[in-house]
């Protein structure tokens, strides 16, 4: 690394140790904390690299007036701390600087919140003074860790033979499942650029151009409603490959992501196996297409066990098309009644269910549901639950029952301590439906996942089969219940592409208008190709232990209303600026 010495410092605040005792040094940084002990004044000096304790003789009025977060330069001698004063929590904890000279470089006003310590501060203040927030230890470390992870990803992709590209930020709008940010053109009256939701079309064009393996750490923009785990702008590790099948693409993910976790989370337990789960099995057994594989609980379809039973509520609903899902709670038979009551409240308030039936399997089956079932049905349910456990039941239509059972599975996994936070478990979810009913078009087929995916069907089958039975050569990689990657094989055949868009309600004119560049390129020899994209923000957040708080690993995020409180955006612009881009703002009605 290049020397960091300059006229302001001979060393950083994180590198001095016992080997430097006796040396005269100059440091520069922020006043992290001051402690006035009368005869002595202690200043913890902080920079990007760490903290060093500096000691001054007391009674220096100028130094006593220096506020926290002022920037100062000090010169002094490195001395060893007394044995009982050693701070083993920091690398410089064995030494301190006996300081005889200082220079105030800049002074700080009274702080809106403390940088030292972990005092709770409102999100509004933190984002308004983000430059102060970024000085705080945890957030500062998060940003530096993100920096290291991105470098590691970039180096890894080069190691695997990928070439790095940069694709346009100002591009054409295309229907990709989310709302795009639009940018008016000054030179082309009434026309707009769009910020890319993803570099999808460009990375396919790169393959058609003959480049074999593409990647970039790509900025993406989506004008969506905000949540804790969703940002208006985010980054993804985007990659595309030619002459590959699905396992070839997934092999890249298996080489990169688990190794990245081991590299940057040495305390983590990374599950060695990455199972493949079909979308249909995921919805049945886990109640979601993003299953948390750390949780051993499996959901079962028990519709046939309840069909024709004396438990009339379920039996009658089944005759009207409902299904019954069973969610086991291992080793819960000795839980107090209040525990079951609280789960019932959760089911009504959070899941929107009328109630939550259950059976407790102790020495004998107990509970209101058990009283209505014969011994044969009870025995089948006990096989699912196991002894000393409980079995909860959800009866509803297929989609609603799956979603509710999935949420209940997650809650039981957390409440029963079955999910260890520093475990990392992965899976691939495959065979997504290619089409789904569009409620805005009376249930007509619409693309489920990605209009650029290849259908697992021939052109003849696209013309003859029920479109809702067709699967896509599409997959997601899921880590700890979070979708961290989406990808698949691309539809490189012009005739197949045309038919798929036709089924989804796009006439040929719309295909040429929205995807004209890509469709034209397909006419001139396109290789079979595919790829995927990994969410960098979500990956980093999970690895450093922030869960879904992705804003804690982004330097300058917008708040949950999409506002940048530091820079004051979005903001009004002048009438002159609007006229230049041919825009007139109408008052909101």
BELKALIN-V41733 format. One record per residue. SS is DSSP state (@ for helix, = for strand, . for the rest). PHI is phi in whole degrees, 0 to 359 (999 if undefined). Layout:
# BELKALIN-V41733
SS_PHI ; SS_PHI
This chain:
# BELKALIN-V41733
._999 ; ._299 ; ._301 ; ._262 ; ._291 ; =_202 ; ._292 ; ._268 ; =_202 ; ._261 ; ._216 ; ._271 ; ._278 ; ._236 ; ._247 ; ._285 ; ._211 ; @_300 ; @_291 ; @_264 ; ._303 ; ._96 ; ._280 ; =_269 ; =_228 ; =_235 ; =_239 ; =_220 ; =_175 ; =_264 ; =_285 ; =_285 ; =_203 ; =_241 ; =_224 ; =_264 ; ._255 ; ._83 ; ._289 ; =_229 ; =_240 ; =_257 ; =_234 ; =_273 ; =_262 ; =_236 ; =_225 ; ._301 ; ._258 ; =_158 ; =_229 ; =_233 ; =_278 ; =_243 ; =_241 ; =_238 ; =_294 ; ._289 ; ._87 ; ._272 ; @_297 ; @_297 ; @_289 ; @_296 ; ._277 ; ._292 ; ._278 ; ._304 ; ._77 ; ._291 ; =_257 ; =_228 ; =_242 ; =_232 ; =_232 ; =_187 ; =_251 ; =_284 ; =_234 ; =_280 ; ._286 ; ._300 ; @_305 ; @_281 ; @_254 ; ._294 ; ._253 ; ._279 ; ._272 ; ._231 ; ._299 ; ._266 ; ._290 ; ._273 ; =_230 ; =_211 ; =_255 ; =_280 ; =_265 ; =_235 ; =_207 ; =_214 ; =_216 ; =_280 ; =_276 ; =_211 ; ._257 ; ._255 ; ._287 ; ._298 ; ._285 ; ._289 ; ._202 ; ._282 ; ._278 ; ._288 ; ._87 ; ._238 ; ._299 ; ._293 ; ._225 ; ._297 ; @_300 ; @_300 ; @_294 ; @_301 ; @_282 ; @_292 ; ._244 ; @_300 ; @_297 ; @_285 ; @_303 ; ._290 ; ._281 ; ._292 ; @_303 ; @_296 ; @_293 ; @_300 ; @_295 ; @_301 ; @_293 ; @_294 ; @_294 ; @_302 ; @_301 ; @_293 ; @_295 ; @_294 ; @_299 ; @_298 ; @_299 ; @_298 ; @_298 ; @_295 ; @_293 ; @_298 ; @_299 ; ._274 ; ._91 ; ._270 ; =_254 ; =_267 ; ._235 ; ._236 ; ._251 ; ._298 ; ._267 ; =_270 ; =_215 ; ._266 ; ._287 ; ._211 ; ._286 ; ._239 ; ._103 ; ._225 ; ._276 ; ._268 ; ._280 ; =_253 ; =_236 ; =_291 ; ._266 ; ._285 ; ._277 ; ._240 ; ._304 ; ._77 ; ._245 ; =_224 ; =_271 ; =_230 ; =_282 ; ._290 ; ._290 ; ._190 ; ._278 ; @_305 ; @_293 ; @_295 ; @_289 ; @_289 ; @_296 ; @_297 ; @_293 ; @_294 ; ._281 ; ._98 ; ._277 ; ._279 ; =_225 ; =_251 ; =_207 ; =_201 ; =_273 ; =_261 ; =_283 ; =_229 ; =_225 ; ._220 ; ._273 ; ._246 ; ._297 ; ._267 ; =_221 ; ._299 ; ._256 ; =_225 ; ._240 ; ._294 ; =_233 ; =_209 ; =_239 ; =_221 ; =_279 ; =_256 ; =_215 ; =_211 ; =_220 ; =_260 ; ._55 ; ._226 ; ._247 ; @_305 ; @_299 ; @_294 ; @_290 ; @_295 ; @_298 ; @_296 ; @_300 ; @_288 ; @_280 ; @_264 ; @_288 ; @_301 ; @_295 ; @_297 ; @_298 ; @_298 ; @_293 ; @_252 ; ._226 ; ._297 ; ._275 ; ._279 ; =_255 ; =_266 ; ._298 ; ._287 ; ._266 ; ._239 ; =_288 ; =_258 ; =_232 ; =_289 ; @_304 ; @_297 ; @_293 ; @_298 ; @_292 ; @_284 ; @_275 ; ._237 ; ._72 ; ._196 ; ._269 ; ._232 ; ._287 ; ._273 ; ._281 ; ._288 ; ._272 ; ._282 ; ._292 ; ._242 ; =_276 ; =_236 ; =_272 ; ._245 ; @_303 ; @_291 ; @_293 ; @_270 ; ._298 ; ._72 ; ._278 ; ._278 ; ._277 ; @_299 ; @_302 ; @_284 ; @_300 ; @_291 ; @_296 ; @_296 ; @_296 ; ._260 ; ._100 ; ._282 ; =_236 ; =_237 ; =_252 ; =_245 ; =_239 ; =_280 ; =_238 ; ._300 ; ._52 ; ._241 ; ._297 ; ._266 ; ._291 ; ._291 ; @_303 ; @_299 ; @_294 ; @_292 ; @_295 ; @_294 ; @_294 ; @_297 ; @_295 ; @_299 ; @_295 ; @_281 ; @_278 ; ._262 ; ._261 ; ._72 ; ._269 ; ._289 ; ._180 ; ._222 ; =_283 ; =_203 ; =_233 ; =_257 ; =_258 ; ._258 ; ._298 ; ._224 ; =_285 ; =_235 ; ._119 ; ._300 ; ._293 ; @_299 ; @_294 ; @_260 ; ._242 ; ._282 ; @_297 ; @_294 ; @_292 ; @_300 ; @_297 ; @_295 ; @_289 ; @_295 ; @_299 ; @_286 ; @_280 ; ._88 ; ._288 ; ._59 ; =_227 ; =_238 ; =_227 ; =_257 ; =_237 ; =_232 ; =_240 ; =_190 ; ._293 ; @_304 ; @_295 ; @_294 ; @_295 ; @_297 ; @_298 ; @_295 ; @_296 ; @_296 ; @_293 ; @_294 ; @_302 ; @_297 ; @_294 ; @_296 ; @_300 ; @_286 ; @_296 ; ._269 ; ._68 ; ._275 ; ._250 ; ._268 ; ._297 ; ._260 ; =_275 ; =_233 ; ._237 ; =_244 ; =_203 ; =_257 ; =_255 ; =_242 ; ._56 ; ._291 ; =_298 ; ._284 ; =_237 ; =_221 ; =_293 ; =_261 ; @_296 ; @_280 ; @_234 ; ._55 ; ._81 ; =_293 ; =_297 ; =_224 ; =_297 ; ._281 ; ._238 ; ._207 ; ._293 ; ._266 ; =_288 ; ._269 ; =_282 ; ._275 ; ._199 ; ._281 ; @_300 ; @_296 ; @_293 ; @_296 ; @_277 ; @_242 ; ._275 ; ._299 ; @_300 ; @_283 ; @_263 ; ._275 ; =_260 ; =_250 ; ._281 ; =_229 ; =_213 ; =_237 ; =_257 ; =_243 ; =_234 ; ._53 ; ._82 ; =_245 ; =_286 ; =_252 ; =_204 ; =_223 ; =_188 ; =_162 ; =_277 ; =_263 ; ._278 ; ._262 ; ._266 ; @_302 ; @_292 ; @_294 ; @_299 ; @_301 ; @_293 ; @_298 ; @_291 ; @_296 ; @_298 ; ._277 ; ._90 ; ._259 ; ._292 ; @_303 ; @_297 ; @_291 ; @_298 ; @_293 ; @_287 ; @_275 ; @_230 ; @_301 ; @_298 ; @_290 ; @_297 ; @_297 ; @_298 ; @_296 ; ._285 ; ._240 ; ._91 ; ._251 ; ._283 ; ._301 ; =_208 ; =_193 ; =_185 ; =_198 ; =_216 ; =_255 ; =_288 ; @_294 ; @_299 ; @_292 ; @_300 ; @_298 ; @_301 ; @_290 ; @_291 ; @_279 ; ._94 ; ._265 ; ._60 ; ._267 ; ._275 ; @_293 ; @_293 ; @_279 ; @_236 ; ._245 ; ._296 ; ._228 ; ._277 ; ._282 ; ._282 ; ._286 ; ._256 ; ._78 ; ._252 ; =_262 ; ._288 ; ._286 ; ._268 ; ._75 ; =_239 ; ._289 ; ._216 ; ._294 ; ._238 ; ._287 ; @_298 ; @_298 ; @_297 ; @_295 ; @_297 ; @_298 ; ._251 ; ._62 ; ._242 ; ._236 ; ._269 ; ._267 ; ._294 ; ._292 ; ._282
